[in-house]
């Protein structure tokens, strides 16, 4: 997948509003592989909606979203499974981890779909982000900031064309934010992924090619 | 790991409830079939050489008729009318012998001999193996079917009073009967061999081909009208039969309907039992489905998250499908075991009545169990798949 394109997209709940000032809604916008994007937004401007539209679990929007000029409304259930396994890595704002599983199991559950990362690499990320001692701890007993780091590592455990992060550092300090930025920059360099990050205040610390106001 | 996640909220009590309910249903259904297969031969085996759904009719013998010299035979018109009735499958006439016959048995130097009569019915109504029930001209031995009462009369009456050995049915088959036939100025001795005993036909039956040729030779081949008819019906419990006979002044010996009625009642009873079993199976299946739906409902968040991190619907559905199929399979296996045990118990209890259950296999009931298992499992698999597919 080389491009994600949005054309005249608007969440259905916004329909009828005339005074929308946005770089995304009702515009033509394109995310290209190999570039990094920051989407800055105030609360209630539809940031999480945008993520759910692109990731295919909500369809209440007008306009057209397409992957390489294929309208995503035409994708079947199996197509979406493929997209979520190989094309788009998503870090959800609400994380969607399994609290009863340990941090390691949460990551392995994802990695077992494609066996994309070696365990050594995963452990290295755990120690880089300072949660190596949480390896065998159930996620439910971890703080939200720690959980964000687990979700971040889980996102990396698949082949991706794009990495999509919805407020990834809302509960993290600048040091961890910087480490995440470094890991993402390396991913861009080595694998040429496209990176899309949303933020309502705290930014994930890296150099963005494009900054967009939602 | 997927299983660790998905097995949460599984209610052992609900699954146990389903297990027991389905087990009851399955056992009842399978046992019903098996019981029918085991027991139904009891009602048919004794006269296995006579087709089971048949009735013998005669005309009422009245005092007035006897004095007036009425023949009491059936005319062609009456036979044709009977043939055209909706309950009739086939009609055969009893052909009486038109010659004198006496039968004797030589036994330990004693000659027991008695005047007899012979009758025949069309071969289609006699269900003896073809070569045992065949007569060609010049054949020295004539196959005979006699009423079982005759044997009892001998065994419990005659043999007792004369201190003669009692005879089993098998032994009688080995002894040959001397038949002295006379008529039309001729006289002959033939050998008769008893090939079967009948509880239901009070006559001495010989093959029709023998009767035809003997009547021609010794009886002058006179025209005759049958005084008894044998009728094959599709359902002996059909009330139209009784009404028709009543209207026409025909008589049947009621007990002869009994075997047919008994098998009919057995069929109905087993049918009812099986229907109950099926309903229980259906209800238990419904419990399972509800239980699984509830489980899916409780795990909706997990299932949704799994699908969102890239697990396909079929992969998420599989653990639940395997679970239900495994339970169904366990039910099937246990049902077969219980059925075999229960069957052992009732065959012991009925061993005096039932003979030859060894010949009846349990394959038929097992096949039915497997069919039930496959149907339930396939529907479960589809239902789970659909339910999970509807989550996202």
HADDOCK unambig.tbl for C-alpha pairs under 7 A between the chains (distance, minus, plus):
assign (segid A and resid 57 and name CA) (segid B and resid 392 and name CA) 6.76 0.50 0.50
assign (segid A and resid 78 and name CA) (segid B and resid 312 and name CA) 6.81 0.50 0.50
assign (segid A and resid 81 and name CA) (segid B and resid 310 and name CA) 5.03 0.50 0.50
assign (segid A and resid 81 and name CA) (segid B and resid 311 and name CA) 6.37 0.50 0.50
assign (segid A and resid 81 and name CA) (segid B and resid 312 and name CA) 5.57 0.50 0.50
assign (segid A and resid 84 and name CA) (segid B and resid 308 and name CA) 6.98 0.50 0.50
assign (segid A and resid 84 and name CA) (segid B and resid 309 and name CA) 6.24 0.50 0.50
assign (segid A and resid 84 and name CA) (segid B and resid 310 and name CA) 4.71 0.50 0.50
assign (segid A and resid 85 and name CA) (segid B and resid 310 and name CA) 4.89 0.50 0.50
assign (segid A and resid 96 and name CA) (segid B and resid 305 and name CA) 6.02 0.50 0.50
assign (segid A and resid 110 and name CA) (segid B and resid 309 and name CA) 6.71 0.50 0.50
